[in-house]
Amino acid sequence: METTLGARVSEALRNSGCAAFGFAAAESLPAAADERFRRWLAGGNHAGMTYLERHAALRCRPQNVLEEAATVISIAFRFQKPHRASLPVAAYALGRNYHNALKSRLKPIVSLLETSGHKARITVDSAPVAERFWAVKCGIASYGMNGMALVPGCGPYCFLCEILTSCDLTGLKPWFAANQEELPVCRGCGRCVAACPAGAVKADGALDARRCLSYLSIEEKGEVTPPPGVRFPILGCDRCLAACPLPIDEEVPVIADFRPREELMNLSAGQILNMTDAELEAFTAGTALRRPGKDALRRNARLNLDAK
């Protein structure tokens, strides 16, 4: 490891506004982890996310994403747990689209590595990288009962992203913005499993996307039949996150991009349905609400109203 460069990389990461970061050698995934993922796929749990099946072989080796990869840097950014319950928009989507925001935050680190002669690539939920595995491997997270990554001070309320680089930084230690540096320990209380109204969350950490309200409201483009007695969301679902009893450290920063916007917190299904195409395009610009597309977003709004 290049000591001086490593110190500069760590400083740049701390200045990014993240909640935690850590480093691990860019090795192939253990066979057991790959087999578990393939069993999950074989069971049809990925629903219509066929890209997961197509790219399954690629996620086994970081070098399939960056050929020269020597180190994986896992970075967590906190997003805010809403103070109001039962919002129709998931907490992660109440601010700016995280893909763009996180890439902007991490570009200075990539520039630093590249100007030092190394290759580097940012991945933000956009490449075949096993993000939760690497967060655990890099020492910044543990697994919750619902399979979510639990980060000190954030619990499950965090975005994960990575920088793959040819630079050997494996001698660097993890860093946490939280006062606590010990990894959260899932108590196995089962609240996250019980909180899912559709039975999508399994006690072994597996998720059946075919039942998941988040998947159905974001990725599913066709007709949807909500579980009986459940009010369908406008976008996403936080129930299994909100049920987690782990404490949140409010001293851990939430970058400005991820602070909840009032117009999204107060969004109603009626507003969505009353907007023209142009108004909906403008309203959803730069947010995760753009992901489902206009037709699916309006479908969600109609289903949300139907449950009243």
C-alpha positions in Angstrom: 0.0 0.0 0.0 1.2 3.5 -0.7 1.0 5.1 2.7 0.8 8.7 1.7 -1.8 8.1 -1.0 -3.8 5.9 1.4 -3.9 8.7 4.0 -5.1 11.1 1.3 -7.8 8.7 0.1 -9.1 8.2 3.6 -9.2 12.0 4.2 -11.1 12.5 0.9 -13.6 9.8 1.9 -14.1 11.4 5.3 -14.8 14.7 3.6 -17.4 13.1 1.3 -20.0 13.2 3.9 -20.3 9.5 4.2 -21.2 7.5 7.3 -18.6 4.8 7.0 -16.0 3.4 4.7 -13.7 0.3 4.6 -11.3 -1.6 2.4 -10.9 -5.2 1.3 -8.8 -7.2 -1.2 -10.7 -7.6 -4.5 -11.0 -11.3 -4.3 -13.6 -13.6 -5.8 -16.7 -14.2 -3.7 -16.7 -17.3 -1.6 -18.4 -20.3 -3.3 -21.0 -20.4 -0.6 -22.1 -16.8 -1.2 -22.3 -17.4 -4.9 -24.3 -20.6 -4.5 -26.8 -18.9 -2.1 -27.4 -16.2 -4.7 -27.9 -18.7 -7.5 -30.3 -20.7 -5.4 -32.2 -17.5 -4.8 -32.4 -16.9 -8.5 -33.4 -20.5 -9.2 -36.4 -20.0 -6.9 -37.6 -17.1 -9.0 -37.2 -14.7 -6.1 -35.8 -12.0 -8.4 -39.2 -11.7 -10.2 -38.8 -9.6 -13.4 -35.3 -8.4 -12.6 -33.8 -10.6 -15.3 -30.6 -8.6 -15.4 -29.7 -10.2 -12.1 -29.7 -13.6 -13.8 -27.9 -12.4 -16.9 -25.1 -10.8 -14.8 -24.9 -13.5 -12.1 -21.5 -14.8 -13.2 -20.0 -11.3 -13.4 -20.7 -10.5 -9.7 -18.4 -13.3 -8.6 -15.2 -11.3 -9.4 -14.6 -7.6 -9.0 -12.2 -7.9 -11.9 -15.2 -8.5 -14.1 -16.2 -4.9 -13.4 -12.6 -3.4 -13.3 -10.0 -5.7 -14.8 -7.2 -4.3 -12.7 -9.1 -4.2 -9.4 -6.9 -4.9 -6.3 -9.1 -3.2 -3.7 -12.8 -2.8 -3.1 -13.7 0.3 -1.1 -17.2 0.1 0.4 -18.8 3.3 1.4 -22.1 3.9 3.3 -24.1 7.2 3.2 -26.9 7.7 5.6 -30.4 8.7 4.6 -32.9 10.0 7.1 -35.5 7.9 8.9 -38.7 9.9 8.5 -40.2 11.3 11.7 -43.6 10.7 10.3 -44.9 7.1 9.8 -46.7 5.6 6.8 -45.5 8.0 4.1 -46.5 6.8 0.6 -42.9 7.4 -0.6 -40.0 5.4 0.8 -37.4 7.3 2.9 -34.6 6.7 0.4 -36.5 8.5 -2.3 -37.4 11.6 -0.4 -34.3 13.4 -1.6 -32.2 13.5 -4.7 -31.7 10.4 -6.9 -28.9 8.6 -5.0 -27.1 7.3 -8.1 -26.2 10.8 -9.3 -25.6 12.2 -5.9 -23.2 9.5 -4.8 -21.2 9.5 -8.0 -20.7 13.2 -7.6 -19.5 12.7 -4.0 -17.0 10.0 -4.9 -15.5 11.6 -8.1 -12.8 13.4 -6.1 -11.6 10.1 -4.7 -11.5 8.6 -8.2 -9.6 11.6 -9.5 -7.1 11.3 -6.7 -6.4 7.7 -7.5 -6.3 8.3 -11.3 -3.9 11.2 -11.0 -1.6 8.9 -8.9 -1.5 6.5 -11.8 -4.2 4.0 -10.7 -7.4 2.8 -12.3 -10.7 3.3 -10.4 -14.4 2.9 -11.0 -17.4 4.0 -9.0 -20.3 1.6 -8.7 -23.6 2.8 -7.3 -26.2 0.0 -7.7 -25.4 0.1 -11.4 -22.9 -2.8 -11.9 -22.8 -6.5 -10.9 -21.2 -6.0 -7.5 -22.4 -7.8 -4.4 -22.8 -4.6 -2.4 -23.9 -5.9 1.0 -21.3 -8.7 0.9 -18.6 -6.1 0.3 -19.9 -3.8 3.1 -19.6 -6.7 5.5 -16.2 -7.8 4.1 -14.8 -4.3 4.4 -15.8 -4.2 8.0 -18.4 -1.4 7.9 -21.7 -3.4 8.2 -23.3 -6.6 9.5 -26.4 -8.4 8.2 -29.9 -7.8 9.5 -32.5 -10.5 9.7 -34.1 -9.1 6.6 -30.9 -9.2 4.7 -30.3 -5.5 4.9 -26.8 -4.1 5.8 -26.7 -2.6 9.3 -24.1 0.3 9.6 -23.1 1.9 12.9 -25.2 5.0 13.6 -27.4 4.3 10.6 -29.0 0.9 11.2 -30.5 -0.1 7.8 -31.0 3.5 6.7 -28.0 3.8 4.4 -27.0 3.7 0.7 -24.1 1.4 -0.2 -21.6 2.2 -3.0 -18.1 1.1 -4.0 -14.9 2.2 -5.6 -12.9 -0.5 -7.3 -9.3 0.4 -7.7 -6.0 -1.0 -8.9 -4.3 0.6 -5.9 -3.6 -1.7 -3.0 -5.3 0.0 0.0 -6.0 -3.1 2.0 -3.8 -2.0 4.9 -6.2 0.9 5.7 -8.7 0.6 8.6 -12.5 1.2 8.4 -13.8 4.6 9.5 -17.1 5.5 11.0 -18.8 8.8 11.5 -20.8 7.4 14.5 -19.5 7.5 18.0 -19.9 3.7 18.2 -17.4 1.8 16.1 -18.7 -1.7 17.0 -20.8 -3.2 14.3 -24.5 -3.4 15.0 -25.7 -6.8 16.1 -29.1 -8.0 14.8 -31.0 -9.2 17.8 -33.1 -11.6 15.7 -36.3 -10.1 17.1 -38.1 -10.8 13.9 -39.9 -7.5 13.8 -38.7 -6.8 10.2 -40.1 -10.2 9.1 -43.4 -9.6 10.8 -43.7 -6.0 9.5 -43.9 -7.1 5.9 -47.6 -7.3 5.0 -47.0 -9.5 2.0 -44.7 -12.0 3.5 -41.8 -11.0 1.2 -39.2 -11.0 3.9 -38.0 -14.4 5.1 -36.4 -15.2 8.4 -33.2 -16.4 6.7 -32.6 -13.0 5.1 -34.0 -13.9 1.7 -36.4 -11.6 -0.1 -39.1 -12.7 -2.4 -39.4 -9.8 -4.8 -42.6 -11.2 -6.3 -44.3 -10.2 -3.0 -42.2 -7.1 -2.2 -44.2 -3.8 -2.3 -41.0 -2.0 -3.1 -40.3 -4.1 -6.2 -44.0 -4.1 -7.2 -44.2 -0.3 -7.0 -40.8 0.4 -8.7 -39.7 -2.4 -11.1 -43.0 -4.0 -12.1 -44.5 -2.3 -15.1 -47.6 -4.4 -15.6 -50.7 -4.9 -13.5 -50.3 -5.4 -9.8 -52.6 -6.9 -7.2 -51.8 -5.5 -3.8 -52.1 -7.8 -0.7 -55.5 -7.7 0.9 -56.0 -4.8 3.3 -52.7 -3.1 2.3 -52.5 0.4 1.1 -50.3 0.3 -2.0 -47.4 2.9 -1.9 -46.7 5.5 -4.5 -43.1 4.4 -4.5 -41.2 1.9 -2.3 -41.7 0.5 1.1 -39.9 1.1 4.4 -41.8 -1.3 6.7 -39.0 -3.8 7.3 -36.6 -0.9 8.0 -38.9 1.1 10.3 -39.5 -2.0 12.4 -35.8 -2.4 13.2 -35.2 -1.4 16.9 -31.5 -0.5 16.4 -30.8 3.1 17.4 -30.0 5.8 14.9 -27.2 8.3 15.7 -28.4 11.7 14.7 -24.9 13.0 14.8 -24.0 10.9 11.7 -24.4 13.3 8.8 -27.1 13.2 6.1 -25.8 15.0 3.1 -28.0 17.8 1.7 -28.9 15.8 -1.3 -30.6 13.2 0.9 -32.5 15.5 3.2 -36.3 14.9 2.8 -38.1 17.4 0.6 -41.4 18.7 1.9 -43.1 18.3 -1.4 -42.2 14.6 -1.5 -43.1 14.0 2.1 -46.5 15.6 1.5 -47.1 14.0 -1.9 -50.6 12.5 -2.4 -51.9 10.0 -4.9 -54.4 12.7 -6.1 -51.5 15.1 -6.9 -49.9 12.4 -9.1 -53.2 11.7 -11.0 -53.9 15.4 -11.5 -50.5 16.2 -13.1 -50.1 16.4 -16.9 -47.2 14.4 -18.4 -45.1 17.6 -18.5 -45.9 18.4 -14.9 -45.1 14.9 -13.8 -41.8 14.9 -15.7 -40.8 18.2 -14.0 -41.9 17.1 -10.6 -40.0 13.8 -10.6 -36.8 15.2 -12.3 -33.7 14.3 -10.3 -35.6 11.9 -8.0 -36.1 8.2 -7.7 -39.8 8.8 -8.6 -38.6 8.9 -12.2 -37.6 5.2 -12.1 -41.0 3.5 -12.5 -42.1 5.7 -15.4 -45.2 7.8 -15.7 -47.6 4.9 -16.3 -46.5 2.8 -13.4 -46.4 5.8 -11.1 -50.0 6.6 -12.0 -50.9 3.0 -11.5 -49.4 3.1 -8.0 -51.4 6.3 -7.3 -54.7 4.7 -8.4 -54.0 1.6 -6.2 -53.1 3.9 -3.3 -56.5 5.6 -3.6 -58.3 2.3 -4.0 -57.2 1.2 -0.5 -58.7 4.2 1.2 
